[in-house]
Amino acid sequence: MNCIFCKMDSIASSSIEHIIPESIGNVEHTLPAGVVCDRCNNYFSTKIEKPLLEMSYFRDMCYCAKISNKRELDPLRDYARRRSGVDFWPLNKRELYPPDFMFVESGSPPYQVLHEWTLLYTEHQELYLVLALFGVEYALNMGGPEVDGYRNWLGHNPDRSPLYPDGRFRGIKGGQEN
């Protein structure tokens, strides 16, 4: 296989070319490893993409669209990969519904939700991954080892979850409708 840009052999290249830069939120539109050689991918990243994305227009647009850059996630990555930076990365945990809860929608049989997730940006631009497994909600701050911002959000939004913005879901627990 040859690189589509320099035409040199790229069979040993490991770079995945992001057609739209990963740093502005793209994780889907990519070319497989080897289509662009490591050298050309690095060139486009450092000489074209980086200066372009450092322009105030793109920084402002990413901020308005609430797109985190890779550097904002570095503390979490360091903790996950090497357990470095902090001794413990806290999370908020609470039960939304019991594990045997069955959701009910008009015209459909009851069903169980095993997992669900969303991203929450607080008013202070903190990014939280909110994940529920078998009815237990976990909230993890993607930018730093604290969950006070999420707890503040809960204080302003009592009895709600970012997973259910309207604060309601219908279901059956132990044969009784909620």
N, C-alpha and C positions, 0 to 999 in steps of 0.2 A: 504494500500500500504506500502511496506517495502523498505527501502533504498537499492539500489543495492550493496553498499559497506559494511555497518555495519549490514544490515538485520533488523534494528530496525524499528518500526512504523514511517512512514514519511508522513502520511496523512495531518498533520497540517503544514508541511514544505512549505515555500514560495519561497525558492531558486530555481532559474532556472540554471541548470548546463550547462555551455558553454563547449562543447566538444573540441573546439579550443578556447583558451582564448579570451575574449572580448577585452582585452587590446592590442591584435595584430590585431584588425579589424574585428573579427567575430561577427556578429549579427544574423546569420541565423542558424548555426549548434548548436542547443541546445536540452536539454532534458526538458520535462515539469516539473513544480513544483511538488515535491514529489518523483520523481524518485531517487533523491539524497537528503538526509536529510540536513537540514541547518547546522548541526554540521560537517558533512563530507564535504559539499561544502566549508565551511569556512576553514577547515583543508587543503583541496587541494589548495585553493586560497592563504593562507598565508604561508604554509609550503612547497609547491611544486611549484606552478605557480610563485609566487612572486620571490623566489630566482633564478629560472630558467630565468625569463624574465629580471632580473637585471644583468645577465651575459653580458659582453661586446658584445659577438656575437649577441645576440638577440636585444640589444639596437641599435647596428650598423645596423642590418637588418631592424628594424622598422624605423630607421631614413632614410635609403636609400629608403625604400618603402613608405616613407612619411605617416606613420601611427601615428596619434596623440594619446597620452595616455590620460587616463581619467583626470589626474591632469591638463593637458593643457586646458581642457574644463571647469574646475571648475569655473573660473570667469563668464563665460556665464551662466552656470547653476545657480549660485548664483543670478545673475541678473534676470534670467527668473523666478526662483522660489520665491525669496524673495525680489527682487528689492534692493539687497544689493551690496556693493562694489562701484558702480558708480550711478550717478543720471540718466544717459541716455546712451544707447548703440546705437551709430550712425550706419547708413547704407547708402550706396550709392544707389541712385534711378535715373533711366533715362528711357526714352521711346526708345524701340528698333523698334517697329512698332505699328501702330494704332490698337485699339481693333477690328476693322472690317477687318483686314488684312487676306487674304486667301493665304495659301501656295499652290504652284503648283509644282508637280513632274511629270515627263514624264510618260504618260500612266495612271495617276490617276486623279480623279476629284479634284478640289480645296478643301482644308480643312482648318479649323481654329485650332490653337494651343491654348489651354486654359492655360496650365502650362507646364513648363519645368525647369530642374535644372541640375546643375553640381557642382563639387567641384574644386576650383582653388587653387593651391599652387604657391605662388609667388617665385621669386628667393631668397627671404629672409626667406623662409620656413613658411610664414604665410598661414593659411588655411582660405579660404573664401567659404561660401555657396553662390552660385549665383542662384537666382530663378527668373523666369519671370512668371508673371500672367497677362494674357490678353495683352501681349506686353510690359509690364512695368518690367524692370529688377531691382532687388534688390540684393545688395551684402552686406553680413554680415560677419565680421571678427569673426571667431569662437574662436580665442585665446585672443582677447583683444578689448577694446572699442575704436577702431579707424579704419578708412578706408583709411588712407594715402597710404598704400601699394597697395590697389586696384586702387586708383587714379593714382599712379605711373605706375601700369601695364597698365592702359588705356592710359597714356601718351606715353608709348612705343609701344602700339598697337592701334593706332588711328582707329576709325570707326570699331572696332571689339568688339565682346563679347566672353567670354569663352564658351558660349552656341553654338557659330558658329566659331570654330577655323579657318576655311579658310576665314572667313570674308564675306561669301556670303550666301544669301538665296533668292530664287525666290518666288514672290508672286503677288497677285492682290490686289490693294487698290482702292476701288470705281470703279471697272470695268477696271482699267488701269493696265497693266502688268509692274512690276518693273524689 
